[in-house]
Amino acid sequence: NFRNGVSSYVYWNMVLAEGGASSWGWNQNSLVSVVDGHVVYNPEFYLMKHFSHFVKPGAKYLETKGEWSCNVTAFKNPDGSVIIER
């Protein structure tokens, strides 16, 4: 998404019951699921946690090039640090 000009990302379904379906009947991914009354952190939760920890507000997307660049996302934080996610 960032490669194509997205400047921010909002994860729509933060918490759903296990197998949570949209109002049109599609099963949805969520950051957290509630299964038999217990909280389950889904892989998406850890992805968003990782990004939000390292990529700070005001970070700029850095274009990557090369054979494996489609597997890499890079940002430059306001403090000058460069974050590479793969």
N, C-alpha and C positions, 0 to 999 in steps of 0.2 A: 504494500500500500504506500509506504513512504517513497518508494522509487517512482511512483506515479503522481507525486505532488501532494499527498496527504500531509497536513501540518499538525494534526493531532488525532488521537484515536480514543474512542470511548467504547468500553466493553459493555454492551447493552444488558446482558443477563448476568448480574453479579451472583445471585443466589437463587437456585431453583430446587424444587423437589426432584428426587431421582427420576430421570426420564422426562423431565419437564417439557411440556409441549407448548408451542405458541398457540395463539387463538385460532390460527388456521390449520393446526394439527401437526406441525413439524416438530420433531424432537430437537431441543436446543442444547448447545453447549453452555456451560456456565462456569464461572470462576470457582464457585462453591456449590456443592449439592448437599441436600439434607436427605440422609438415608436412614430409615427407621429411627428418626429422632436424633441422629448423630451427624455432625458436620464432617464432610469429606472435601478436602482441598484437591481440586482437579489440576491436571497439568497446565491448563491455561492460567490458573492462579499463580503458579510459580514463574511462568513466563512474564506476566504483568508485574509481579513483585520484583523480578530481576531488572526489567526495563526501568521501572519507576525508581529503583534504588540507584542505578548508575547514570541514567539519562536524566539530566536535571532540567527544570523549567528554563526555557530560553535556548536550549541546545539547538544546534543547526545540523540538519542532515548532510552527510558527506557522501558524494557519489563515489562508488567503487567501480573498478574496471578490472577485467581479466577473466580467465577461464572459469573460476569458481566464485566470481563476485555475486552471482545470484543467491549464494548461500550466506552472504555477509551483509549486515546493516551497520553503518558507522555514523557516529554523531560527534560533534565538537561542543562541549559544554561551555557555558559562559566563562568559567575559570581557565579555559584553554585546554583542559584535559580532553583526550580523544577516547571514545568508547567504541569498541568493535564487538558486535554481537554476531555469533555464528551458530 
